[in-house]
Amino acid sequence: MDTISRRLGHADSKITKEIYLHITKKKQEQENSKIKEIQLLAK
């Protein structure tokens, strides 16, 4: 995270987390919804 923060020109990783963490959480919720929809086929 620190490396990404420096490359983006942020003063510290806290700024990077505040900007991008909500996107990560939303993506995780979308993936969890997709996983719940998966149905396994019985043999």
C-alpha positions in Angstrom: 0.0 0.0 0.0 2.8 2.4 0.8 4.4 1.9 -2.6 1.1 2.6 -4.4 0.6 5.7 -2.2 4.0 7.1 -3.2 3.4 6.4 -6.9 0.1 8.2 -6.7 1.7 11.1 -4.9 -0.3 10.7 -1.7 1.3 11.9 1.5 0.6 8.5 3.2 -1.3 5.3 2.7 -4.2 6.6 4.8 -5.2 8.9 2.0 -5.0 6.0 -0.6 -7.1 3.8 1.7 -9.8 6.5 2.1 -10.0 7.0 -1.6 -9.9 3.4 -2.8 -11.1 1.2 0.0 -14.8 1.8 -0.7 -14.3 0.4 -4.3 -12.7 -2.7 -2.9 -15.6 -3.3 -0.5 -18.2 -2.8 -3.2 -16.3 -5.3 -5.5 -16.1 -7.8 -2.7 -19.9 -7.6 -2.1 -20.5 -8.1 -5.8 -18.3 -11.2 -5.8 -20.0 -12.6 -2.7 -23.4 -12.2 -4.4 -22.2 -14.1 -7.4 -20.8 -16.9 -5.3 -24.1 -17.3 -3.5 -25.8 -17.7 -6.8 -23.6 -20.7 -7.8 -25.5 -24.0 -7.8 -23.6 -27.3 -7.7 -24.8 -30.1 -9.8 -25.6 -33.4 -8.1 -24.3 -36.6 -9.7 
